[in-house]
Amino acid sequence: MTPARDKSDELLIVGPSWLGDAVMMGALVLRLKAAGPARRITVLTPPHLEQLVRRLPGVDATLGNPFAHGALNLGERRRFGRSLRGWFDWAIVLPHSWKSALVPLFARIPRRTGFVGEARYGVLNDARPLDEAALPRMVDRFSLLADPRGAKLPAETPVPRLEADADAVAATLARLGLSAGGAALCVGAEYGPAKRWPAAHFAALARDLMAAGRGVWLVGGPGDAPIGAEVAALAPGAVDLTGKTTLGEAIDLIAAAAAVVTNDSGLMHVAAALGRPIVALYGSTSPAFTPPLSERAVILKDDLECSPCFERVCPLGHFRCLNELAPSRVLAAVESQLAA
C-alpha cells in the first residue's frame, strides 16, 4: 500500500524486525492517533510482518522494507530514502541501529525521533536517551516516543490490540478443515532454545488435552517446523500447522482458539493482542521486560538462581528453567483458563 504524497500531518514509523516488538508497536500507534486523530500513519516494515502490521488499529498504510535484517546497503538506502522525499513531516525510528535511521535521513524528513541507540546524533535530530531502569518494558519505551522530549510516561500505556476479521477466520478454518475452539500450542521461539518448552512436554500436554476431547493445533512459522514435527510424532492427533500457514492465517487460528499455550515468543504477543486466554511459559527471559499484555494471561515461571539469563542457549547446559516446568502444572493452568 502506498502512502499519500501530501505530507501534511504524515508520520512514518520505522518498525521493528521481530514479531512481538511489532505487536507492541501498536501501543505507540494508539497514542499517536489519540493525540492526532487526523494524522496518517505509515509503517515501514519487513515484508514478513506486513500481514500483522496492517491489522494494528490506527495504521493507515504500510511500506515494505526492502533491506534484509543486518544488511547496510548504503546506496540502496539512499535511493529508497530519496524516493520518499516530500511524503512525511515526522519519522519515529523504533530499532536502535544506526542504519535503521538512514531512510528518514535520506528522505529529509524534518523531524526524526528515536532513542540514541548506536550514537545516532545527527542522523536523528530528535535523539532521546533511554533510561532502561525507569522503563523496563519494551511497550512503554515505544509508547514514550509519541511525546515531546523530556515528557514523563503517562500512568497507563495503551494495550496493543489486533483486529480479527470473522470472515478471514472462518475462511482459514475452512481451508485447514478445523472447527473453532481448539487449543493452540505455539511451540517455537525464534530467539533460541532457551525460550522453548521441551517438545516432550508440549506433547504430554497435547495428549492430555486431546484425551479430554479438545482439538490441539501446533502453530508456528517455518523455523518452528522441526519442533512441530517432533511434538506431532509424540502426540498423534495433534494438527501440526507449523510452517504451513501464512502469518495472517496463524493470527486467524489464534483468534479462533479457546486457549493458547505459548513460549515467550512473538505469537504470545499476538494472542495477548487478540484477547485470547493465554498460558505463557518463561525460561531464560523475564516477564518484567516483555510480558503478555492481557488480563487473560497466566504466566508460569520457576524462580531459579540462574534465571533469567537472557541467553539463546542455556549457558549451564541443563535448561532447568523450562525442563522443570511440568506438563501437569501447565495443564492445570489451561484447564483453569478454559473453565473461566
N, C-alpha and C positions, 0 to 999 in steps of 0.2 A: 504494500500500500504506500502511495506517495504522498508526502505532506504538501499542504498548500504553500504557495510561494509568497503569500503575504506574511511578512514576519511580525505583524502587529500581535503582540502577546503570544508569540510562538516559542515553545520551550522544547529543547532536545535533552533527553536523558540518555546518557551512555550507560547502558545496562550491564549487569554482571554476566559472567560466563557460566555460573553454577545455577542449577535449577532452584535450589532452596533460596539462594540470595535473590533470584528473580521474583519469587513469590513475595519475599519481604520488601522488595521494592514497591509493592502495592501500597504499603503504608505511606510512603513518600508521595505517590501519585494521589492518594486520597487527600492528603494535607494540601497539596498544591491546588487541587480542584476546589477544595473548600475555601481556600483563600482567594481564588480567582476562577469562578465557575465558567467564565467565557474563555479561559485560557485553553489553548490547544496543545496537547502533549503528544510528542512523538518519541518513541523509544528506539534507539539504535541497539539492536540485539543480535546475538548469534542466531543464524537460521534455525538451529535445532531447538531454540526456545520460543520461536515466534508463535507457535500454536498456544503456548501458555500466556505469553505477554499480551496477546490480543484479547484474552479473556479477563484481564485485570480491569476492574471498573475504573473509568477515568482515562484510560489510554485511548487516544483518538486515532493513532496511526503507528505503524512500525516501519523501520528501515532495516534491512538485513545487513549485519556487519560482515563484510566480505573477508575479514582478516582472521586467520587461524589464531587460536589462543597461544600467546607466547611469541608470535611472529612479529617482527618490526615492520618490514615492508614500507620503508620510509617514503619512497617515491609514490607508491600506490596510495598511501595515506594522504599524501599531499594532494594528489589528483582527486581523490574522493572528497576530501575536505573542501577543495576549491569548487567542486560541483555543487556544494550546499551553500555557497555564499549568497546572502540575502534572504535565506529562509527563516532564520531563527534570531531572536534577540537575547536568549538566555540558554545556557547549557549547564547541566548538572552531571558531573562525571563520577560514577559510583566506584568503579575499580580504582585501586590505589597506584597502578603502574603509570610510569611516565608516558609510555606510548599510547595508553588509552585516552590521554588528553590531547593528542595531536590533531585528531579530526576537527574538534571545535576550534582549535587554534588556527588551522589552515582554512577553516570556514569563516574566520574572522567574526565569530560570534561575540558580540560586545561584552557580555558578562559570562564568565566561565568559572563555575563553582565546583569545589570538591575539597576533600581533605588533602593535606600536603603530600602524603604518600612518599613517593620517590623524589623528594626535593623538587616539587613541581612549581616553584615560584616562577612567575613569568609565563609559563605555559598555561597555568591557571592564574587569572588576575583576581580571583576571589578564593584564594587557598586558605583553608581553615586548619588549625591544629586540632588533633584528635586526642582527647583525654579518655583513654581506654578504660581507666578505672572508674571514671564517672559515668561512662556509657558502656557497660559490659555487653549489652545486647546489640546485635547487628541491626535489628529493625529500628532501634532508637537512633543509631548513628545515621542510617539512611534518612530517617524522618527529620532529623535536625537540619538537614541541608535545605529544607524548604524555607527556613527562617533566615533573617539577616545575620551577619557575623556577630558573635557575642551573645546571641539570644540563648535563653535557658530553654531546655526541652519542656514542652507542655506536660502537665501532670499525667496526661493519658495519650499514648501513641495509638493511632487507629489500628485496628486489627485488619491485616490483609485479607481480602476476600477474592474468591474466584466464582465466576458465574457459570453454572451448569445449565446447558440447553437441553430441555427434556426430550426434544426430537432427536438431538445428536446422541444422547444417552441411549434412547430406545433403538436407534439405528446400530450403534456399536454392539449392544447386547444381542440384537438380532443377527448381526454378521457373525458373531462368535458363538451363537447358539446357547446363550446364557439367559438366566432369569435374574431379575434384581434380587438383592438380599443376601448375596454370598459374603463370605469373609475374605477380604483382600489381604494377602500377605505380601508385603513389599520386602523381598528377601535380600536385596542388594544394598550397596552403599558405595558410590563411585570413589570416595576418598581412599578407601583401603580396607583390608580385612579386620583391622582393629575396631571397626564400626559395625561389623556384620555378626549377628547372632548365628551360631553354627547351623549348618544345613540339617544336621540330625535333629536339632531342637525344633526347627521350623517343621520338619517332617512329623515329629511326635505331636506337635500342636495340631497340624493338619489332620492327622489320623483321628485325634480326639474330637475335633470339630465335625469331621465327616461322620463319625460314629454317632454323633448327636443329631445328624440329619442336616447339617449345614454344608452348603456348597463352599468349596475353597478355590480361590483364584490366586495364582502366583503372578505377581505383577512386577515389571521392571523393564529396563532398557536392554539394548543388545549386550552391553557389558555384564549384565546380570544373568545372561542365559546359562552359563555353566553352573552357577549355584541353583538356578531354577530347575535345570535338568536333574541335578543331584537330589533336590528336595522331592521332585516328582517321582523319581525312581524309588525313593524310600516311602512315599505316601501315594500309592496307586489310587487314582480317582481325583486327585488334585489336578486342576486345569492349569497347565503351565503356559502362561502367556508372555513370559519374559522374552524380550526381543522380537515379539510377534505383533506388536501394536505400535501405532504412532503415539507420540506424546499426547495428542488430543484424545485418542482412544483410551489411553491409560487414565487420563483425567476423568473421562466418562465412566470408566469402570469403578474408580474410587467413589465417584458421586453416587453410583448405584449400590455400593456395598453397605451392608448392615453394620460392619465394624472393620477397622483397619488395624493390622499389626505391622509395625514398621521399625526398621533401624532408624538411627538419626541420619536421615537422607533427604534428598530433595522431595521425594514423594511424601514424606512425612509432612512437610510444609504444605504440599498440595492438599492433602487430606484435611489438615487444620483449616486451610482457607475455604474448603468446601463445607466445613462444619460437620464432618463425619466423626463418629465415636472412634477414638484412637487409643491404642496401647503402644507407647513409644519406648523403645529399648535402647538404653545408652550404655556404652562401654568406655572407650578411650576418650570420649568427648563429654561436654558438660551442658546440661540444660540451662545453665545460667547464661550461656552465650547465644545459643540458637534453640530456644525451647519451641515446642509446638504451640502456636499462639491460638489456643482454643480452650474454652472451659470444658469441652467434652474430651479432653485428653488426659490419660493416666500415664504417668512417667514411671518406669521401672529402672532403677539403677542401684547396684550394690556399692556400698561405701567401702572402698579398699584404699590402702595406703598408697598404692601406685596409680590410682585413677582419680581424676582424668590426667592422662599424659599427652593427649592430642597427637599421638603418633599414628602413622598409617598402618604400621605393623607393630605388634606388641614387642617392646624392647627387651622384655624379660622372657619372651617365648612361651608363656603359659596361657595367655588370653583369659585369665581368671574372671575378669570383669564381665565377660559375656558367657563363658563356659559354665560358670556357676549360677547363672540366671536360669532357673529350672523351668522346663516347659509347663509343669503343673502350676507354677506361680503365674505364668503368663496366661494360661487357660483360665484361671480364676478371675483374672482381671478382664479377660474378654467376656466371660460369662456375666460378669457384673455390668459391663457396658451393654451387652445385648439385653439384659433384663431391664436396664434403665430406659 
